[in-house]
Amino acid sequence: MKRNKIALAGTALFAIGALALAGCASGGGDNSSGGGDANADAIITTNGSEPENPLIPTNTNEVGGGKILDEIFAGLIYYDAEGAPVNDMAEEITTEDPQNLTVKLKEGQTFTDGEEVTADNFINAWNEGAKASNGHLSSYFFEDIEGFSYEEDSELTGLEMVDDYTFTIALNKPASDFALRLGYSAFYPLPDVAFEDMDAFGQYPIGNGPYMIDGEEAWQHDVQIDLVRNDDYEGGRQAANGGLTIKFYATQESAYADLQSNEVDVIDAIPTNALAVFEDEFGDRAVNQPSAVFQSFTIGQYLPHFSGEEGQLRRQALSMAINREEITETIFSGSRTPAADFTSPVIAGWSDSVPGSEVLEFNPEKAVELWAEADAISPWEGDFKIAYNADGGHNAWVDAVSNSIKNTLGIEASGDPYPTFQDLRTKVNDRTITTASRSGWQADYPGLYNFLGPLYATGAGSNDGDYSNAEFDDLIKAGISNPDADAQIEDFSKAQEVLLQDLPAIPLWYSNVTGGFSEDVENVTFGWNSVPLYYEITKAGE
């Protein structure tokens, strides 16, 4: 298949090509559909979770919905297995300077309703996502574009159509990795029909990607969603199979049991109780590789005992009360690595020696000392709880972390399970949650900024704890404005020094993707961000 490079004139994309993460493949067969082969029309089954919201690209910031959107939509670029950008709808993206880009689209690309993909489809979709009154969860992805406002509805004046297939992007400040961001789902185009009834569209979206939803009844809520191949898609992710069924499992154990019996083709999460044995059981069909996934828990700055100096002391004490080395080995059989910062080792520029990172080391004596200092400000009352979704396989590590805190600090600590991820996120998003909650990040694009700005900048859409620090904000703005990679890394490191003092989230560990695939499929590759490249998977020959 032909893959066009993104053309960059004037400044380079930070971190492109710097990843050295190879996909894990089965080694059998090739990636072609083998015309006339009935297996080319076979449906691939995989695991997933019920999306939190209707399937609107700019209002989806969780894994369950994102997994679906990435298959039914195509953006300007996509990321290959190693995290490198590849042009999709774009013919060329040119950066004139760190504040101005020009996008040239390929002609003749269509949505599944036949509408041609033009510049307007991107401009209108981005304006809809950025509109303040819509309150879309990913609106902050447009904050660097001229005209953006958090306070009032305003047009993104930095988007200008040159012709049907060309538009320009003017940024309100330099953002040297902006072109790299354009493969994220917030930047997907929308067809005209979406704007007639956005709520209805979210239940049955019409996309332009390698797959399309298999009819209006294809999304069976809390059960599964059925996708079929989009034969009109002409990009680099053309499906070598007939479709994709994503089953919404209530537990990872259920998905794993189905994999053992070949009832599901590929899963991207192994339950903790199987981590010690799954590689022996599945052999070459087991996957255990680094990925851009970071695990933490967040304590809202608005909760009692967790604001101001008292809150900072308590968060530092909690962090030092956690024996990450023991938990990652005992619970995860070494498939997790204790965190040394807030990002990921698979992203260029990562460091395990950011000043202040000692707060992430197990230090029970210091933890007790800090907790006592916080008690001197306001005595602790009640239990410490960590909320988590019971359908995500988190109970074992939450119990282990809670026990480590309890044994070190001498307070009551335990997990607080919610039935589903959607239930948990609803409480977090509307700020009615009264406990700490599990959090984390699966990278949207392969850049350090993506682990920092969206989660901890003042007012950012995924800033679950309502953290705000002007020094941090200034440092990440300085970093993202500088096209020099070394200078960027220095600013981001300084920004992380602030985070390590404040601990708006408690970093726990970096996650490998652990998964596996059945005897029935071949050509299985897991990408840099832990998601299988579904479009490459084929059924095994009989």
Solvent accessible surface area in square Angstrom, and as a share of the most:
residue,aa,sasa,rsa
1,M,141,0.63
2,K,167,0.71
3,R,101,0.37
4,N,37,0.19
5,K,180,0.76
6,I,21,0.11
7,A,37,0.29
8,L,57,0.28
9,A,52,0.40
10,G,78,0.75
11,T,20,0.12
12,A,75,0.58
13,L,12,0.06
14,F,19,0.08
15,A,10,0.08
16,I,56,0.28
17,G,61,0.59
18,A,58,0.45
19,L,24,0.12
20,A,110,0.86
21,L,15,0.07
22,A,74,0.58
23,G,26,0.25
24,C,40,0.24
25,A,60,0.47
26,S,36,0.23
27,G,76,0.73
28,G,25,0.24
29,G,67,0.65
30,D,93,0.48
31,N,74,0.38
32,S,67,0.43
33,S,48,0.31
34,G,39,0.37
35,G,79,0.76
36,G,89,0.86
37,D,67,0.35
38,A,85,0.66
39,N,31,0.16
40,A,11,0.09
41,D,88,0.46
42,A,22,0.17
43,I,69,0.35
44,I,0,0.00
45,T,26,0.15
46,T,0,0.00
47,N,16,0.08
48,G,15,0.15
49,S,29,0.19
50,E,26,0.12
51,P,3,0.02
52,E,14,0.06
53,N,35,0.18
54,P,48,0.30
55,L,0,0.00
56,I,10,0.05
57,P,3,0.02
58,T,6,0.03
59,N,33,0.17
60,T,4,0.02
61,N,30,0.15
62,E,13,0.06
63,V,77,0.44
64,G,4,0.04
65,G,0,0.00
66,G,16,0.15
67,K,12,0.05
68,I,0,0.00
69,L,0,0.00
70,D,52,0.27
71,E,10,0.05
72,I,1,0.00
73,F,0,0.00
74,A,0,0.00
75,G,1,0.01
76,L,0,0.00
77,I,1,0.01
78,Y,14,0.05
79,Y,32,0.12
80,D,22,0.11
81,A,11,0.09
82,E,68,0.31
83,G,2,0.02
84,A,26,0.20
85,P,17,0.11
86,V,11,0.06
87,N,3,0.02
88,D,0,0.00
89,M,3,0.02
90,A,0,0.00
91,E,78,0.35
92,E,74,0.33
93,I,0,0.00
94,T,21,0.12
95,T,9,0.05
96,E,93,0.42
97,D,58,0.30
98,P,35,0.22
99,Q,58,0.26
100,N,57,0.29
101,L,4,0.02
102,T,36,0.21
103,V,0,0.00
104,K,73,0.31
105,L,3,0.02
106,K,40,0.17
107,E,110,0.49
108,G,44,0.43
109,Q,15,0.07
110,T,40,0.23
111,F,2,0.01
112,T,42,0.24
113,D,72,0.37
114,G,55,0.53
115,E,45,0.20
116,E,59,0.27
117,V,1,0.01
118,T,28,0.16
119,A,0,0.00
120,D,59,0.30
121,N,3,0.01
122,F,0,0.00
123,I,19,0.10
124,N,59,0.30
125,A,2,0.01
126,W,0,0.00
127,N,32,0.16
128,E,40,0.18
129,G,0,0.00
130,A,5,0.04
131,K,80,0.34
132,A,31,0.24
133,S,83,0.54
134,N,53,0.27
135,G,54,0.52
136,H,23,0.10
137,L,37,0.18
138,S,0,0.00
139,S,18,0.12
140,Y,13,0.05
141,F,8,0.03
142,F,0,0.00
143,E,46,0.21
144,D,3,0.01
145,I,0,0.00
146,E,69,0.31
147,G,31,0.30
148,F,30,0.13
149,S,25,0.16
150,Y,96,0.36
151,E,151,0.68
152,E,115,0.51
153,D,69,0.36
154,S,45,0.29
155,E,116,0.52
156,L,1,0.00
157,T,91,0.53
158,G,4,0.04
159,L,13,0.06
160,E,112,0.50
161,M,85,0.38
162,V,91,0.52
163,D,66,0.34
164,D,78,0.41
165,Y,43,0.16
166,T,14,0.08
167,F,0,0.00
168,T,42,0.24
169,I,1,0.01
170,A,25,0.19
171,L,1,0.00
172,N,68,0.35
173,K,54,0.23
174,P,40,0.25
175,A,3,0.02
176,S,7,0.04
177,D,2,0.01
178,F,2,0.01
179,A,1,0.01
180,L,0,0.00
181,R,9,0.03
182,L,0,0.00
183,G,9,0.09
184,Y,27,0.10
185,S,5,0.03
186,A,0,0.00
187,F,0,0.00
188,Y,10,0.04
189,P,0,0.00
190,L,4,0.02
191,P,0,0.00
192,D,82,0.42
193,V,53,0.31
194,A,0,0.00
195,F,74,0.31
196,E,142,0.64
197,D,79,0.41
198,M,33,0.15
199,D,113,0.59
200,A,55,0.43
201,F,12,0.05
202,G,0,0.00
203,Q,75,0.33
204,Y,75,0.28
205,P,5,0.03
206,I,35,0.18
207,G,2,0.02
208,N,1,0.01
209,G,0,0.00
210,P,0,0.00
211,Y,0,0.00
212,M,69,0.31
213,I,11,0.06
214,D,75,0.39
215,G,32,0.30
216,E,131,0.59
217,E,146,0.65
218,A,5,0.04
219,W,20,0.07
220,Q,78,0.35
221,H,92,0.41
222,D,98,0.51
223,V,79,0.46
224,Q,38,0.17
225,I,0,0.00
226,D,31,0.16
227,L,1,0.01
228,V,36,0.21
229,R,57,0.21
230,N,7,0.04
231,D,111,0.57
232,D,92,0.48
233,Y,10,0.04
234,E,112,0.50
235,G,5,0.05
236,G,5,0.05
237,R,19,0.07
238,Q,95,0.42
239,A,11,0.08
240,A,5,0.04
241,N,0,0.00
242,G,10,0.09
243,G,0,0.00
244,L,0,0.00
245,T,14,0.08
246,I,1,0.00
247,K,51,0.22
248,F,20,0.08
249,Y,34,0.13
250,A,73,0.57
251,T,49,0.28
252,Q,35,0.16
253,E,71,0.32
254,S,51,0.33
255,A,3,0.02
256,Y,15,0.06
257,A,52,0.40
258,D,37,0.19
259,L,1,0.01
260,Q,89,0.40
261,S,63,0.41
262,N,53,0.27
263,E,106,0.48
264,V,1,0.00
265,D,5,0.03
266,V,0,0.00
267,I,0,0.00
268,D,28,0.14
269,A,25,0.19
270,I,5,0.03
271,P,1,0.01
272,T,24,0.14
273,N,114,0.58
274,A,6,0.05
275,L,9,0.04
276,A,76,0.59
277,V,80,0.46
278,F,1,0.00
279,E,84,0.38
280,D,127,0.66
281,E,84,0.37
282,F,14,0.06
283,G,44,0.42
284,D,127,0.66
285,R,56,0.20
286,A,13,0.10
287,V,0,0.00
288,N,55,0.28
289,Q,15,0.06
290,P,66,0.42
291,S,3,0.02
292,A,0,0.00
293,V,31,0.18
294,F,2,0.01
295,Q,17,0.07
296,S,1,0.01
297,F,0,0.00
298,T,13,0.07
299,I,1,0.00
300,G,5,0.05
301,Q,38,0.17
302,Y,87,0.33
303,L,17,0.08
304,P,106,0.67
305,H,35,0.15
306,F,8,0.03
307,S,64,0.41
308,G,60,0.58
309,E,117,0.52
310,E,19,0.08
311,G,0,0.00
312,Q,49,0.22
313,L,18,0.09
314,R,0,0.00
315,R,8,0.03
316,Q,22,0.10
317,A,0,0.00
318,L,0,0.00
319,S,0,0.00
320,M,17,0.07
321,A,0,0.00
322,I,0,0.00
323,N,31,0.16
324,R,7,0.02
325,E,122,0.55
326,E,105,0.47
327,I,7,0.04
328,T,5,0.03
329,E,112,0.50
330,T,98,0.57
331,I,37,0.19
332,F,3,0.01
333,S,46,0.30
334,G,42,0.41
335,S,3,0.02
336,R,41,0.15
337,T,75,0.44
338,P,34,0.21
339,A,6,0.05
340,A,21,0.16
341,D,0,0.00
342,F,1,0.00
343,T,0,0.00
344,S,0,0.00
345,P,56,0.35
346,V,21,0.12
347,I,3,0.02
348,A,24,0.19
349,G,26,0.25
350,W,77,0.27
351,S,40,0.26
352,D,89,0.46
353,S,82,0.53
354,V,6,0.03
355,P,77,0.49
356,G,20,0.19
357,S,19,0.13
358,E,101,0.46
359,V,9,0.05
360,L,9,0.04
361,E,108,0.48
362,F,87,0.36
363,N,58,0.30
364,P,41,0.26
365,E,130,0.58
366,K,71,0.30
367,A,0,0.00
368,V,76,0.44
369,E,86,0.39
370,L,12,0.06
371,W,14,0.05
372,A,58,0.45
373,E,76,0.34
374,A,0,0.00
375,D,47,0.24
376,A,91,0.70
377,I,89,0.45
378,S,35,0.23
379,P,97,0.61
380,W,46,0.16
381,E,129,0.58
382,G,58,0.56
383,D,80,0.41
384,F,7,0.03
385,K,71,0.30
386,I,0,0.00
387,A,0,0.00
388,Y,15,0.06
389,N,6,0.03
390,A,48,0.37
391,D,22,0.11
392,G,14,0.13
393,G,11,0.10
394,H,25,0.11
395,N,75,0.38
396,A,29,0.22
397,W,4,0.02
398,V,0,0.00
399,D,68,0.35
400,A,21,0.16
401,V,0,0.00
402,S,2,0.01
403,N,77,0.40
404,S,17,0.11
405,I,0,0.00
406,K,79,0.34
407,N,123,0.63
408,T,23,0.13
409,L,21,0.11
410,G,69,0.66
411,I,19,0.10
412,E,97,0.43
413,A,8,0.07
414,S,45,0.29
415,G,17,0.17
416,D,41,0.21
417,P,76,0.48
418,Y,38,0.14
419,P,96,0.60
420,T,50,0.29
421,F,36,0.15
422,Q,64,0.28
423,D,58,0.30
424,L,2,0.01
425,R,27,0.10
426,T,70,0.41
427,K,83,0.35
428,V,3,0.02
429,N,48,0.24
430,D,78,0.40
431,R,81,0.30
432,T,72,0.42
433,I,11,0.05
434,T,110,0.64
435,T,25,0.14
436,A,2,0.02
437,S,6,0.04
438,R,38,0.14
439,S,16,0.10
440,G,24,0.23
441,W,26,0.09
442,Q,41,0.18
443,A,5,0.04
444,D,20,0.10
445,Y,2,0.01
446,P,1,0.01
447,G,1,0.01
448,L,5,0.03
449,Y,24,0.09
450,N,0,0.00
451,F,2,0.01
452,L,0,0.00
453,G,4,0.04
454,P,6,0.03
455,L,15,0.08
456,Y,8,0.03
457,A,15,0.12
458,T,72,0.42
459,G,54,0.52
460,A,12,0.09
461,G,31,0.29
462,S,12,0.08
463,N,6,0.03
464,D,19,0.10
465,G,3,0.03
466,D,73,0.38
467,Y,8,0.03
468,S,74,0.48
469,N,38,0.20
470,A,76,0.59
471,E,104,0.47
472,F,0,0.00
473,D,19,0.10
474,D,89,0.46
475,L,31,0.15
476,I,4,0.02
477,K,100,0.42
478,A,48,0.37
479,G,0,0.00
480,I,3,0.01
481,S,31,0.20
482,N,47,0.24
483,P,70,0.44
484,D,76,0.39
485,A,41,0.32
486,D,110,0.57
487,A,29,0.22
488,Q,0,0.00
489,I,52,0.27
490,E,98,0.44
491,D,25,0.13
492,F,3,0.01
493,S,31,0.20
494,K,87,0.37
495,A,0,0.00
496,Q,9,0.04
497,E,60,0.27
498,V,15,0.09
499,L,0,0.00
500,L,2,0.01
501,Q,102,0.45
502,D,20,0.10
503,L,0,0.00
504,P,3,0.02
505,A,3,0.02
506,I,1,0.00
507,P,0,0.00
508,L,0,0.00
509,W,2,0.01
510,Y,10,0.04
511,S,11,0.07
512,N,37,0.19
513,V,6,0.04
514,T,5,0.03
515,G,0,0.00
516,G,0,0.00
517,F,3,0.01
518,S,0,0.00
519,E,109,0.49
520,D,59,0.31
521,V,6,0.03
522,E,48,0.21
523,N,13,0.07
524,V,0,0.00
525,T,17,0.10
526,F,0,0.00
527,G,2,0.02
528,W,6,0.02
529,N,31,0.16
530,S,14,0.09
531,V,28,0.16
532,P,3,0.02
533,L,20,0.10
534,Y,1,0.00
535,Y,11,0.04
536,E,24,0.11
537,I,0,0.00
538,T,16,0.09
539,K,45,0.19
540,A,25,0.19
541,G,62,0.59
542,E,208,0.93
